[in-house]
Amino acid sequence: MVQLDMALFFVRCGMVISPSADAALDSLVYLTTHPVPVELPAAGQELCISPTNDHYWNDVLERYLHQFPLLPRVLTRTKLGDMPLHLCSLYLIFEPEAQARQVFLRIQFLSTNTNWNQAARFAVMINLKPNTRTLYNQFENFAMMGVRNGLVLMSAPRHNRTFTLMADGQSYAMDYVTTVEELPSLLANRTILGLDGRRVEIANQAEFPFLIQGQYQMGGIYVQFFTEFARKYNCLVAFQKRDVQIVPTLYSREFRTKPYAIGSFTGNCLVLPEKPKEGLIYFLLSPFSAPLWYLCVCLLAIAFLLNYRWAQHFPNNILLTVLFGDQATEDEYSPSERRLIFIAVVVMFFFSEAYSAKLLSTFIESLNQPRIRTIESLAASDIPIGVLHFEDIEAYEQLHHNVLIVDEPEYYDNLRHGRHAFMVQCGNAELFLHLEMRRRDTDFRVPYYILEEFIGWRMNGFSVSKFSPVTMQLLQHIGMVGQAGLWEYWREQTVQPLRNVVNRGLTQRETLELKDLISLRYVLIVGYGSAAIMFVIEIMAGSIHRYRQTRREPIDQKR
């Protein structure tokens, strides 16, 4: 025969106040008036309450709300969708008779709302459980959802007590108090533990100067940041490719992330291959257009025809006279020859001046090969942009009509041979240009340069999983590092070696090498070569002239 507990019956009917209900109320009041160190609304707390139909806990909730009538509260029994709401700072989840899995589903349901905040304090109200394994499961719910400030209020009206329980670290060794006077020490002990040796996984995505993949170890601003973070909050930090909590970029394709900016900006840069310089023949012919060269050839042909077809009127070599001066005494030049030579000298003066000026400008321009400087010029060129990931196609097509989609092996082979341009974060572009391209054992056959036109701005920061247990600590650490000016200090430390490499390269280029004077070599070759050719022509012309004179003398003697 079941005995009726009259005291419990009167408590359930509201005829008697229960000491356990008073203890539960006092604990909730203390948690409300002593919030966790997170960013709070102006009212002090933002309550998110998941009520129940249990009469005992409904009485506790009504008395609690009567004490805090002005605090904003949201009842989270229904799905709120995309309704914009303030982040919750205190969750009160009433699940008296629910099993641990039902509580997990309830917390998972709450995480779909826009006011989800795993850094807030969670209080789950339950009735007395017969074994400790059920309580362990409750704390496992908190761990799976990334909740660090989770506690359980277990009411035991038969014993006139309410137990406030917290799990001590990853081992879930439970500690509890029964009075509100002991609650501060319980919360303080939990705060001292920090992250209690938890492992924090960060995506290993190289982005200079924030994250640099060295030959033996990682480097960069984020490595120093997370090293200090692990030392302060007692955790382990690991950089890996998958199964991560933190991605070192503010914009992530994963929708279950929250952005945390660090206050600096970066962007994307296009890296273009340099076109090979043209050969000597191109430089010699480039000053004049094809019709002008045809005109020059025609003038030379006319000069030769006048000397050989009408030798009696033009006995002296017109071309040699124009180039090197009189080839005979002034009396041997007829008036018609003088007029023709004068006109030829004037024409040659204008042609030679125009040719030398254009050739010199071409040589000077070739020292710094004309580069594409704008996105518009790139779009008009024949240089394609290589795309490795299909999700980037739309963004690339907005920049360039010629997008080359290739597999990974072909993509890197094209990079080595300079077959297409590519777009990366500007820090990575500078690192590639000043370090990778300067290595002696580099596989890249073609030099690259960075397009001067900047492509968009974006803030630097992290994307943190909605269920990561380190969000509150990460937010605090970002603020402290920013206030201390460590972001700029770490940046200077990381960027300075690259600057030294660039400055060393500029210093070394003060002593010019032969390859730096390739255009001047062309000038010397053209100058000395033309002088040598004309010297040979003049000697041959003199020899032919003497030979003709020697043949004429015997004929004149016979006559």
C-alpha positions, 0 to 999 in steps of 0.5 A: 500500500502506497503511503501518502506524503502529506507534506509533499501533497501540501507543497504541491497544492501550494498550501505550504512553502517548500524549503527546496523551492526557496533554495532553488529560487535563491540560486536562480536569483543569485545567478541573475544578479551575478552574471557571467563576464560576457557582453550584457544588454543595458537591462543587465540580463537577457533571459531565455526561458524554456518553461514547463507544465510542472506545478512545483517548478512553475511556482518557482518560475512565477516567484522568480519572474515576480522578483525581476519584472523588468528584465527582458525575457523570451519564451523559447518553447517555439521556434523563433526563426530569423527574428532579430533578437538580443543574445541570451545571457541566461538560459533557464531550461525547465525539464523536470522529468525529461531524460538527458537526450530530451534535454539535449534536443531542447538545447539543440532546438534553442541553438537554431534561434538568432539569439543563441549564445553558448557563452551564456550561463545555462541552468537546467532544472530537474527533479531528483534522479535515482542514479549519478549516470543520468546527471553525467549525461546532463553535463555531456549535453553541455559539452556537445553544444559548446556550453562552458557555464552549465549547471543543474538544479536538482530539486529534492522536496522530500529532503527539503533541498535543492542541489546545485551541481556543476561538472569539474572539467572534462572528467565530469567529476561533479561538485555540488552545494545545497545553499545559496551561501556556498554557491559563490565558491562553487562558481569561483572554483569553476572559473579558476579552471579556465578551459581545463586543458581542452583541445582547441582546433584551428584550421591550418590555412596559410595567410601571410602575415597571420599564419605561415606554414614553415618547413618545421613549424608554424609562424605568424600573428595567429600562432603568437595569439593562440600561444598566449591564449593557451597559456592564459586559459589553460588549453591546448592549441592544434592547427589542423586541416579538418574537424576544427572549431576556429577558421582564421578568416572572418567570412566562412562558407559554413553557416554554423559560425560566428564572426569575430573581427580583430580590427584590421583589414586586408583584401585580394590581389591578382598575381600576373605572369610577366610576358617575355621580352622581345628579341633584338630584331623586334627592337630594331624594327619597332621604331618605324611602321611597315609602310615607313620601312618600305619608304626607306627601302625605296629611297635606298633603291633609288640611290643605288639606281641613280649611281648605277643606271645614270652613272654619267649624271651621278658618278659619286656614291650618293649613300656614302656621301650622305652617311660619311661626307664627300667622297671626292673633291667639290669640283667632281660633284655636279649641281644636280648631285649637290641638290640631291645630296642636300635633300637626302641629308635633310630626309636622313636627319629627320628619319635618323632623329625620329628613329633614335628617339623612338628606339631609345624610348623603346629600350628604356621602356623594356627595362621595366616591361609594360605591365598591366595595371588595372583590372580593365586592362587585364580583361582586355588582355589574353591572360586568363585567370586560373580557377581551382574551386568551382565555388569561386567561378562566379566571383572570378567571372565578374573580373575577367571573361576568360576564366580557366577552370582546371584540376589541381595538378594542371593548375600548379603546372600552369603556375610554374610556366606562367600560363595564367594569373591567379588571385590570392590574399594580398599578404600571400601574394607578397610572400609568394613574390618576394620569397618563393620567387627568390628561392634558388630551387624554385620551380617557377619558370616565369616571373610574376608581379602583383596587379596595382589595382586592389580588389575589395576590402575585408576585415581580418578575424576568426569564424568560430563554431556556434558550438565551440566552448571557447567563444567567451574566452576568445572574445575577451582575449581579442579585446585584451590583445587589441587594447595592448597594441599587440596586433601591430607589434606581432605584425611588425615582427612577422613582416620585418623579415620579408622587408629585410629580404626586399631591401637586401634585394634592392641593395644588391641591384645597385650594382647592375649586371649584364642582364640588367643592361640588356637594352644597352647591350642592344644599343651597343650592338646596333651602334658598333655593328652598323659602324663596322658594316659601313666601314666594310662597305666603304673599304669595298667601295674604295677597292672597287673604285681603285680597281676601275681606275686601274682598268681604265688607265691601260685603255686610255694609254692605248688610245 
